Amino acid sequence: MSFPSDSVNPHAPDSPRSSQSPPPAGVQGDLELELLGVATALYNLGTTVINDSTKERDKPKQVGARANDVVRQLATIDDMSQGIRAMVPLQVLADIDNARNPMQLTKERLERAATENQFMNGKIAAVKSYHRLLNEALAKNFPETAEYLDPRPEHTTDL
């Protein structure tokens, strides 16, 4: 597997891991290395296409060999994928196809979930408060119902 020169960073600046950290152990790490190999092969193919298009037309072209490298890398990844049973949400794949960063998507979804959680906690607190006030008003205005109302203090789940 060949890599571009050190002056070219194959990782995006918003990559979840720096290029210096080791890949995870096991099949996932092997697959990650193969994906890096595909990225490198695609980079090499792109630079070869640019170089070959600027050279004289009578010289032999290397584009075919670089394209075959990409196909071999993709075939290896396809073979490796048969043993992996991880599910990737279709929306994540669509966002990648639309050039959106999956890490940004995850951040947005977590923020949305936290906001909705806070909103729901507010609703729950409002219902508990209403329940308490209703019981107090019923006990005050209808003393004969007081024994049937929930006499327990309000339960809290805070630790």
C-alpha positions in Angstrom: 0.0 0.0 0.0 1.5 3.3 -1.0 0.9 6.6 0.8 1.2 10.2 -0.5 4.1 12.2 0.6 4.2 13.5 4.1 3.5 17.1 3.0 -0.1 16.0 2.1 -2.4 15.3 5.0 -4.8 12.5 3.9 -7.1 13.3 6.9 -9.6 16.1 6.9 -8.9 18.8 9.5 -12.2 17.8 11.3 -11.3 14.1 11.3 -12.3 12.4 14.6 -8.8 11.1 15.1 -5.4 12.6 14.4 -3.3 10.8 11.8 -0.8 10.0 14.5 -3.1 7.8 16.7 -3.1 4.1 16.0 -6.2 2.4 14.5 -8.4 0.3 16.8 -7.5 -3.3 17.2 -9.2 -6.1 15.4 -11.3 -6.1 12.2 -12.4 -2.5 12.7 -8.7 -1.4 12.7 -7.9 -3.5 9.7 -10.9 -2.0 7.8 -9.9 1.5 8.8 -6.4 0.9 7.4 -7.9 -0.4 4.1 -10.1 2.7 3.9 -7.0 4.8 4.3 -5.5 2.8 1.5 -8.5 3.5 -0.7 -8.2 7.2 0.1 -4.5 7.1 -0.8 -5.2 5.1 -4.0 -7.8 7.7 -5.0 -5.4 10.5 -4.3 -2.7 8.8 -6.4 -5.2 8.2 -9.2 -6.2 11.9 -9.2 -2.6 13.1 -9.3 -1.8 10.6 -12.0 -4.7 11.9 -14.1 -3.5 15.4 -13.7 0.1 14.5 -14.5 -0.8 12.4 -17.5 -3.1 15.1 -19.0 -0.3 17.6 -18.9 2.4 15.3 -20.5 2.9 14.6 -24.1 0.3 12.4 -25.7 2.7 9.8 -27.1 4.1 8.8 -23.7 2.6 5.7 -21.9 -0.1 6.6 -19.4 -0.3 5.2 -15.8 -4.0 6.0 -15.2 -5.0 2.4 -15.9 -2.6 1.0 -13.3 -3.8 3.5 -10.7 -7.5 2.8 -11.5 -6.7 -1.0 -11.0 -5.2 -0.1 -7.6 -8.4 1.6 -6.6 -10.5 -1.4 -7.8 -8.3 -3.8 -5.9 -8.6 -1.8 -2.7 -12.3 -1.6 -3.1 -12.5 -5.4 -3.6 -10.5 -6.0 -0.5 -12.8 -3.7 1.5 -15.8 -5.5 0.0 -14.4 -8.9 1.1 -13.7 -7.6 4.6 -17.2 -6.2 4.9 -18.7 -9.6 4.7 -17.6 -10.4 8.2 -18.8 -7.1 9.8 -22.4 -6.8 11.0 -22.4 -3.1 11.9 -25.4 -1.2 10.8 -24.9 2.3 9.5 -28.0 4.6 9.4 -29.1 5.4 5.8 -29.2 9.1 6.7 -25.5 9.1 7.7 -24.6 7.6 4.3 -26.8 10.2 2.5 -25.2 13.0 4.4 -21.7 11.7 3.5 -22.8 11.6 -0.2 -24.0 15.2 0.2 -20.5 16.2 1.6 -21.8 16.7 5.2 -19.5 15.7 8.0 -20.9 12.8 10.1 -19.4 14.2 13.2 -21.2 17.5 12.8 -24.4 15.5 12.1 -23.9 13.5 15.3 -23.3 16.7 17.3 -26.5 18.3 15.9 -28.6 15.3 16.8 -27.2 15.1 20.3 -27.9 18.8 20.8 -31.4 18.3 19.5 -32.0 15.3 21.8 -30.7 17.3 24.8 -33.0 20.2 24.0 -36.0 17.9 23.6 -35.1 16.2 26.9 -35.0 19.6 28.7 -38.4 20.5 27.1 -39.9 17.2 28.2 -38.5 17.5 31.7 -40.2 20.9 31.9 -43.5 19.3 30.9 -43.1 16.6 33.5 -42.4 19.2 36.2 -45.4 21.2 35.2 -47.7 18.2 35.3 -46.4 17.2 38.8 -46.9 20.8 40.0 -50.4 20.8 38.6 -51.2 17.4 40.2 -50.0 18.7 43.6 -52.0 21.9 43.3 -55.1 20.0 42.2 -54.8 17.6 45.1 -54.4 20.5 47.6 -57.4 22.4 46.1 -59.6 19.2 46.1 -58.7 18.5 49.7 -59.4 22.0 50.8 -62.8 22.3 48.9 -63.9 18.7 49.3 -62.5 17.5 52.7 -64.3 14.2 52.4 -62.1 13.3 49.4 -58.8 14.1 51.2 -58.3 10.5 52.3 -58.5 9.3 48.7 -56.0 11.8 47.3 -52.3 10.9 47.2 -51.0 11.9 50.6 -47.4 11.0 49.8 -44.9 13.8 49.3 -43.8 14.4 45.8 -41.2 11.9 44.7 -38.0 13.2 43.2 -35.5 11.2 41.1 -32.6 13.5 41.8 -29.7 11.9 43.6 
